Amino acid sequence: MSISIGKKGEQIVKKGEKIYYKIKPELEKKYDLGYYVTIEVDTGKFFVGKTSIEALHKAKKAFPRKQFFLAQVGRVAGLLYESIFRQRK
């Protein structure tokens, strides 16, 4: 099965990976492997949680309408997260 994330999604993943590898040494010193980090790629701000839900919740609180790059500390793979629970005006 193949999932297409589109051009914007690909850009978020590329930026997110670049930021993740820059902050990876700091994350691995400060947090146990297996924690999750959510990165807002336009600002470089990141949020860490014991679970992916916790990390995403922190990020969505700070940036309610953004897409994020999500990775597990100590892992190579990351993914794009886009909220399906958009706030409506």
FIMARZA-670149 format. One record per residue: x negated, y negated, z negated of N, C-alpha, C in turn; residue in three letters; residue number from 0. Coordinates in Angstrom, 1 decimal, decimal comma. Example, Ala and Ser with C-alpha at 12.3 -4.5 7.8 and 13.67 -1.06 7.14 Angstrom:
BEGIN
PT   n_px   n_py   n_pz  ca_px  ca_py  ca_pz   c_px   c_py   c_pz res   n
PT  -13,2    5,7   -7,8  -12,3    4,5   -7,8  -13,2    3,3   -7,8 ALA   0
PT  -12,8    2,2   -7,1  -13,7    1,1   -7,1  -12,9    0,0   -7,9 SER   1
END
This chain:
BEGIN
PT   n_px   n_py   n_pz  ca_px  ca_py  ca_pz   c_px   c_py   c_pz res   n
PT   -0,8    1,2    0,0    0,0    0,0    0,0   -0,9   -1,2    0,0 MET   0
PT   -0,5   -2,2    0,8   -1,3   -3,4    1,0   -0,5   -4,6    0,5 SER   1
PT   -1,1   -5,5   -0,2   -0,4   -6,7   -0,7   -1,1   -7,9   -0,1 ILE   2
PT   -0,4   -8,8    0,5   -0,9  -10,0    1,1   -0,7  -11,2    0,1 SER   3
PT   -1,7  -11,9   -0,2   -1,6  -13,0   -1,1   -1,7  -14,4   -0,4 ILE   4
PT   -1,9  -14,4    0,9   -2,0  -15,6    1,7   -3,3  -16,3    1,5 GLY   5
PT   -3,4  -17,4    2,3   -4,6  -18,2    2,3   -4,9  -18,9    1,0 LYS   6
PT   -3,8  -19,5    0,5   -3,9  -20,2   -0,8   -4,3  -19,2   -1,9 LYS   7
PT   -3,7  -18,1   -1,9   -4,1  -17,1   -2,9   -5,5  -16,6   -2,8 GLY   8
PT   -6,0  -16,4   -1,6   -7,4  -16,1   -1,3   -8,3  -17,1   -1,9 GLU   9
PT   -8,0  -18,4   -1,7   -8,8  -19,5   -2,2   -8,9  -19,5   -3,7 GLN  10
PT   -7,7  -19,2   -4,3   -7,7  -19,2   -5,8   -8,6  -18,0   -6,3 ILE  11
PT   -8,5  -16,9   -5,6   -9,3  -15,7   -6,1  -10,8  -16,1   -5,9 VAL  12
PT  -11,2  -16,6   -4,8  -12,6  -17,0   -4,6  -13,1  -18,0   -5,6 LYS  13
PT  -12,3  -19,0   -5,8  -12,7  -20,0   -6,8  -12,7  -19,4   -8,2 LYS  14
PT  -11,7  -18,6   -8,5  -11,6  -17,9   -9,8  -12,8  -17,0  -10,1 GLY  15
PT  -13,2  -16,2   -9,1  -14,4  -15,4   -9,2  -15,6  -16,2   -9,5 GLU  16
PT  -15,8  -17,2   -8,7  -17,0  -18,1   -8,9  -17,1  -18,7  -10,3 LYS  17
PT  -15,9  -19,2  -10,8  -15,9  -19,7  -12,2  -16,1  -18,6  -13,2 ILE  18
PT  -15,5  -17,4  -13,0  -15,6  -16,3  -13,9  -17,1  -15,9  -14,1 TYR  19
PT  -17,8  -15,8  -12,9  -19,2  -15,3  -13,0  -20,1  -16,4  -13,7 TYR  20
PT  -19,7  -17,7  -13,6  -20,4  -18,7  -14,3  -20,2  -18,7  -15,8 LYS  21
PT  -19,0  -18,3  -16,2  -18,7  -18,3  -17,7  -18,8  -16,9  -18,3 ILE  22
PT  -19,1  -15,9  -17,5  -19,1  -14,5  -17,9  -20,1  -14,3  -19,1 LYS  23
PT  -21,3  -14,8  -19,0  -22,2  -14,6  -20,1  -21,7  -15,2  -21,5 PRO  24
PT  -21,1  -16,4  -21,4  -20,5  -17,0  -22,6  -19,4  -16,1  -23,1 GLU  25
PT  -18,5  -15,7  -22,2  -17,4  -14,8  -22,6  -17,8  -13,5  -23,3 LEU  26
PT  -18,8  -12,9  -22,7  -19,2  -11,6  -23,2  -20,0  -11,7  -24,6 GLU  27
PT  -20,5  -12,9  -24,8  -21,2  -13,1  -26,1  -20,1  -13,4  -27,2 LYS  28
PT  -19,1  -14,1  -26,8  -18,1  -14,6  -27,8  -16,9  -13,6  -28,0 LYS  29
PT  -16,5  -12,8  -27,0  -15,4  -11,9  -27,1  -15,7  -10,5  -26,8 TYR  30
PT  -15,0   -9,6  -27,4  -15,2   -8,2  -27,1  -14,8   -7,9  -25,7 ASP  31
PT  -15,4   -6,8  -25,1  -15,0   -6,4  -23,8  -13,6   -5,9  -23,8 LEU  32
PT  -12,8   -6,2  -22,8  -11,4   -5,9  -22,8  -10,5   -7,0  -23,1 GLY  33
PT  -11,0   -8,1  -23,6  -10,2   -9,3  -23,7   -9,9   -9,8  -22,3 TYR  34
PT   -8,9  -10,7  -22,2   -8,6  -11,2  -20,9   -8,8  -12,7  -20,8 TYR  35
PT   -9,2  -13,2  -19,6   -9,4  -14,6  -19,4   -8,6  -15,1  -18,2 VAL  36
PT   -7,8  -16,2  -18,4   -7,1  -16,8  -17,3   -7,7  -18,1  -17,0 THR  37
PT   -8,0  -18,3  -15,7   -8,7  -19,5  -15,3   -7,8  -20,3  -14,4 ILE  38
PT   -7,7  -21,6  -14,7   -7,0  -22,6  -13,8   -8,2  -23,1  -12,9 GLU  39
PT   -8,1  -22,8  -11,6   -9,3  -23,0  -10,8   -9,6  -24,4  -10,4 VAL  40
PT   -8,5  -25,3  -10,4   -8,8  -26,7  -10,1   -9,5  -27,5  -11,1 ASP  41
PT   -9,3  -27,1  -12,4  -10,0  -27,8  -13,5  -11,1  -27,0  -14,1 THR  42
PT  -11,1  -25,7  -13,9  -12,1  -24,8  -14,5  -11,8  -24,4  -15,9 GLY  43
PT  -10,7  -24,9  -16,4  -10,3  -24,6  -17,8   -9,9  -23,1  -17,8 LYS  44
PT  -10,3  -22,5  -19,0   -9,9  -21,1  -19,1   -9,4  -20,8  -20,5 PHE  45
PT   -8,6  -19,7  -20,5   -7,9  -19,4  -21,8   -8,1  -17,9  -22,0 PHE  46
PT   -8,4  -17,5  -23,2   -8,7  -16,1  -23,6   -7,7  -15,6  -24,5 VAL  47
PT   -7,4  -14,3  -24,3   -6,5  -13,6  -25,2   -6,8  -12,1  -25,3 GLY  48
PT   -6,3  -11,5  -26,4   -6,5  -10,1  -26,6   -5,8   -9,3  -25,5 LYS  49
PT   -4,7   -9,8  -25,0   -4,0   -9,2  -23,9   -3,8  -10,1  -22,7 THR  50
PT   -3,5   -9,6  -21,6   -3,3  -10,5  -20,4   -2,1  -11,4  -20,7 SER  51
PT   -1,1  -10,9  -21,3    0,1  -11,8  -21,6   -0,3  -12,9  -22,5 ILE  52
PT   -1,1  -12,7  -23,5   -1,5  -13,8  -24,4   -2,4  -14,8  -23,6 GLU  53
PT   -3,3  -14,4  -22,8   -4,1  -15,3  -22,1   -3,3  -16,1  -21,1 ALA  54
PT   -2,3  -15,4  -20,4   -1,5  -16,1  -19,5   -0,5  -17,1  -20,2 LEU  55
PT    0,0  -16,7  -21,3    0,9  -17,6  -22,1    0,2  -18,9  -22,4 HIS  56
PT   -1,1  -18,8  -22,9   -1,8  -20,0  -23,2   -2,0  -20,9  -22,0 LYS  57
PT   -2,4  -20,2  -20,9   -2,6  -21,0  -19,6   -1,3  -21,7  -19,2 ALA  58
PT   -0,2  -20,9  -19,2    1,1  -21,5  -18,7    1,6  -22,6  -19,6 LYS  59
PT    1,2  -22,6  -20,9    1,6  -23,6  -21,8    0,8  -24,9  -21,4 LYS  60
PT   -0,4  -24,8  -21,0   -1,2  -26,0  -20,6   -0,9  -26,4  -19,2 ALA  61
PT   -0,6  -25,5  -18,3   -0,4  -25,8  -16,9    0,8  -25,0  -16,4 PHE  62
PT    2,0  -25,5  -16,8    3,3  -24,7  -16,5    3,6  -24,4  -15,1 PRO  63
PT    3,0  -25,1  -14,1    3,4  -24,9  -12,7    2,2  -24,5  -11,8 ARG  64
PT    1,2  -23,9  -12,4    0,0  -23,6  -11,7   -0,1  -22,1  -11,4 LYS  65
PT   -0,9  -21,7  -10,5   -1,3  -20,3  -10,3   -2,7  -20,1  -11,0 GLN  66
PT   -3,0  -18,9  -11,4   -4,2  -18,6  -12,1   -4,9  -17,4  -11,6 PHE  67
PT   -6,2  -17,4  -11,9   -7,0  -16,2  -11,7   -7,1  -15,5  -13,1 PHE  68
PT   -6,9  -14,2  -13,1   -6,9  -13,5  -14,3   -7,9  -12,4  -14,2 LEU  69
PT   -8,8  -12,2  -15,2   -9,8  -11,2  -15,3   -9,9  -10,6  -16,7 ALA  70
PT  -10,4   -9,4  -16,7  -10,7   -8,8  -18,0  -12,2   -9,0  -18,3 GLN  71
PT  -12,5   -9,4  -19,5  -13,9   -9,7  -19,9  -14,7   -8,4  -19,8 VAL  72
PT  -15,8   -8,5  -19,0  -16,6   -7,3  -18,8  -16,3   -6,5  -17,6 GLY  73
PT  -15,3   -6,9  -16,9  -14,8   -6,1  -15,7  -15,2   -7,0  -14,5 ARG  74
PT  -15,3   -6,3  -13,3  -15,6   -7,0  -12,1  -14,4   -7,6  -11,4 VAL  75
PT  -13,3   -6,8  -11,4  -12,1   -7,2  -10,7  -11,3   -8,2  -11,4 ALA  76
PT  -10,7   -9,1  -10,6   -9,7  -10,1  -11,2   -8,5  -10,1  -10,3 GLY  77
PT   -7,5  -10,9  -10,6   -6,4  -11,0   -9,8   -5,7  -12,4   -9,9 LEU  78
PT   -4,9  -12,6   -8,9   -4,1  -13,9   -8,8   -2,8  -13,7   -9,6 LEU  79
PT   -2,5  -14,7  -10,4   -1,2  -14,6  -11,1   -0,4  -15,9  -10,8 TYR  80
PT    0,8  -15,6  -10,4    1,7  -16,7  -10,1    3,0  -16,4  -10,9 GLU  81
PT    3,4  -17,4  -11,6    4,6  -17,2  -12,4    5,8  -17,0  -11,6 SER  82
PT    6,6  -16,0  -12,0    7,9  -15,8  -11,3    9,0  -16,5  -12,1 ILE  83
PT    8,6  -17,0  -13,2    9,6  -17,7  -14,1    9,4  -19,2  -13,9 PHE  84
PT    9,6  -19,7  -12,7    9,4  -21,1  -12,5   10,4  -22,0  -13,3 ARG  85
PT   10,0  -23,1  -13,8   10,9  -23,9  -14,5   11,7  -24,7  -13,4 GLN  86
PT   13,0  -24,8  -13,6   13,8  -25,6  -12,6   14,2  -26,9  -13,3 ARG  87
PT   14,2  -27,9  -12,4   14,7  -29,2  -12,9   16,2  -29,4  -12,7 LYS  88
END
